[in-house]
């Protein structure tokens, strides 16, 4: 599995057919995550291999996800969360070799037993840029991982766009984890 896919899936947070939506600004780290997000999670990757995810507080309102895929060294990622409107969002830095900047995705914890992670549909976000609803430009994700979109709109404008009920189909489920351990 390519490293950037582990990054995105691990946070679960965000893989969609090799396409990537990134942002100039991260979400502000001024809000705690729901307590149900913390803990041990498990799933299977696209190849049916076990994937373990451990989410803990890293300090302040910053969180750490440690992903363990079978046969690979654990990978660690730092992220922030924000609740805006009716949705929880997460924001994480993208490695420089993949263009840098920040990812924004959605998540929900269902009954404390399932963690569902959503990515943004790159085609719909590109259409929003073309229609001037958001400011940004097309990009090519390094390492031949496909097209992407870099959004440079201010965070307030991005959240207003994402929160608009007319744009609810922007979010595509990319991972579903089950609570594991205690």
C-alpha positions as CSV (number, residue, x, y, z in Angstrom):
1,X,0.0,0.0,0.0
2,X,1.5,3.4,-0.9
3,X,2.4,5.4,2.1
4,X,0.0,8.3,1.3
5,X,-2.9,5.8,1.2
6,X,-1.9,4.6,4.7
7,X,-1.9,8.3,5.8
8,X,-5.4,8.9,4.5
9,X,-6.9,5.6,5.4
10,X,-5.3,5.6,8.7
11,X,-6.8,8.8,9.8
12,X,-9.2,7.0,7.7
13,X,-9.2,10.1,7.0
14,X,-9.1,10.2,3.5
15,X,-8.5,8.3,0.4
16,X,-10.6,8.5,-2.7
17,X,-9.3,6.8,-5.8
18,X,-5.9,8.5,-5.7
19,X,-7.3,12.0,-5.7
20,X,-6.6,14.5,-3.0
21,X,-8.3,17.7,-1.8
22,X,-5.9,19.8,0.2
23,X,-6.3,23.2,1.9
24,X,-3.9,26.1,2.6
25,X,-5.2,26.4,6.2
26,X,-5.8,23.7,8.8
27,X,-8.9,23.8,10.9
28,X,-8.2,25.7,14.2
29,X,-7.3,23.5,17.1
30,X,-9.7,25.1,19.5
31,X,-12.1,22.3,20.2
32,X,-11.8,18.9,22.0
33,X,-12.8,15.7,20.1
34,X,-15.7,13.7,21.3
35,X,-14.5,11.3,24.0
36,X,-15.9,8.4,22.0
37,X,-13.3,9.0,19.2
38,X,-10.5,8.1,21.5
39,X,-9.4,4.5,21.9
40,X,-8.7,1.4,19.8
41,X,-10.4,0.7,16.4
42,X,-10.0,-2.1,13.9
43,X,-10.9,-2.6,10.2
44,X,-9.6,-4.2,7.1
45,X,-7.9,-2.4,4.2
46,X,-8.9,-2.7,0.6
47,X,-7.0,-6.0,0.3
48,X,-8.7,-7.5,3.3
49,X,-5.7,-7.2,5.6
50,X,-6.2,-6.2,9.3
51,X,-5.8,-2.5,10.1
52,X,-5.6,-1.3,13.7
53,X,-6.0,2.3,14.7
54,X,-5.3,3.9,18.1
55,X,-6.5,7.4,18.7
56,X,-5.3,9.4,21.7
57,X,-4.9,13.0,22.9
58,X,-1.5,14.4,21.9
59,X,-1.8,17.6,24.0
60,X,-4.2,20.4,24.1
61,X,-6.8,19.9,21.4
62,X,-4.4,17.9,19.2
63,X,-4.8,14.2,18.7
64,X,-2.6,11.4,17.5
65,X,-3.6,8.4,15.4
66,X,-1.3,5.4,15.3
67,X,-2.0,3.0,12.4
68,X,-0.8,-0.5,12.3
69,X,-1.2,-2.4,9.0
70,X,-0.1,-6.0,8.9
71,X,3.5,-6.4,7.8
72,X,4.2,-2.6,8.1
73,X,5.8,-0.4,10.8
74,X,3.3,1.6,12.8
75,X,2.6,5.1,11.3
76,X,1.7,8.1,13.5
77,X,-0.3,11.1,12.4
78,X,-1.3,14.3,14.3
79,X,-4.7,15.9,13.7
80,X,-7.2,18.4,15.0
81,X,-11.0,18.3,15.1
82,X,-13.8,20.8,14.8
83,X,-17.5,20.6,15.1
84,X,-19.2,22.9,12.8
85,X,-22.9,22.8,12.0
86,X,-24.0,19.2,12.4
87,X,-20.7,17.6,11.3
88,X,-17.4,16.7,12.9
89,X,-14.4,17.6,10.8
90,X,-10.8,16.6,11.2
91,X,-7.7,18.3,9.8
92,X,-4.2,16.8,9.3
93,X,-1.0,17.9,7.7
94,X,0.0,16.2,4.4
95,X,3.6,15.2,4.0
96,X,5.7,17.6,2.0
97,X,6.5,14.8,-0.5
98,X,2.8,14.7,-1.3
99,X,2.5,18.5,-1.7
100,X,2.2,19.6,2.0
101,X,-0.8,21.6,3.0
102,X,-3.7,20.1,5.0
103,X,-6.5,17.6,4.6
104,X,-10.0,18.1,5.8
105,X,-12.4,15.2,6.2
106,X,-15.5,14.3,8.1
107,X,-16.1,11.7,10.7
108,X,-18.8,10.3,13.0
109,X,-18.8,8.0,15.9
110,X,-21.9,5.8,15.9
111,X,-23.1,4.6,19.3
112,X,-19.4,4.6,20.5
113,X,-19.0,1.4,18.5
114,X,-18.3,2.5,14.9
115,X,-16.0,5.2,13.5
116,X,-17.0,6.3,10.0
117,X,-14.6,8.5,8.1
118,X,-15.5,10.6,5.1
119,X,-13.4,12.2,2.4
120,X,-14.3,15.0,0.0
121,X,-15.2,14.2,-3.5
122,X,-12.4,15.8,-5.6
123,X,-14.6,16.2,-8.7
124,X,-17.3,18.1,-6.8
125,X,-14.7,20.3,-5.1
126,X,-13.1,21.1,-8.4
127,X,-16.6,22.0,-9.8
128,X,-17.0,24.4,-6.8
129,X,-13.7,26.0,-7.8
130,X,-14.7,26.3,-11.4
131,X,-18.0,27.9,-10.3
132,X,-16.2,30.3,-8.0
133,X,-17.9,28.9,-4.8
134,X,-14.4,28.2,-3.5
135,X,-11.0,29.6,-4.5
136,X,-8.3,27.2,-5.5
137,X,-6.6,25.4,-8.4
138,X,-6.1,21.9,-9.8
139,X,-3.0,20.1,-8.8
140,X,-1.3,16.8,-9.5
141,X,-0.6,14.7,-6.5
142,X,3.1,13.7,-6.5
143,X,4.2,10.1,-6.9
144,X,1.6,9.6,-9.8
145,X,-1.3,9.4,-7.4
146,X,-3.6,11.4,-9.6
147,X,-5.3,14.8,-9.8
148,X,-6.0,16.9,-6.8
149,X,-7.4,20.3,-5.8
150,X,-5.7,22.9,-3.6
151,X,-8.2,25.2,-1.9
152,X,-7.0,28.6,-0.7
153,X,-10.3,30.0,0.5
154,X,-10.4,31.2,4.1
155,X,-11.4,28.5,6.7
156,X,-14.7,30.3,7.4
157,X,-15.7,30.1,3.7
158,X,-14.6,26.5,3.4
159,X,-16.7,25.5,6.5
160,X,-19.7,27.5,5.2
161,X,-19.5,25.6,1.9
162,X,-19.1,22.2,3.6
163,X,-21.9,22.9,6.1
164,X,-24.4,23.8,3.3
165,X,-27.0,21.0,3.2
166,X,-27.0,21.4,-0.6
167,X,-23.4,20.1,-0.5
168,X,-24.0,17.0,1.7
169,X,-23.1,14.7,-1.2
170,X,-19.5,16.0,-1.1
171,X,-18.7,13.5,1.6
172,X,-17.9,10.0,0.5
173,X,-17.4,7.2,3.1
174,X,-13.8,5.9,2.9
175,X,-13.4,3.8,6.0
176,X,-15.5,2.2,8.7
177,X,-13.8,1.0,11.9
178,X,-15.2,-1.1,14.8
179,X,-14.4,-0.4,18.4
180,X,-11.8,-2.9,19.7
181,X,-10.2,-3.5,23.0
182,X,-11.4,-1.7,26.1
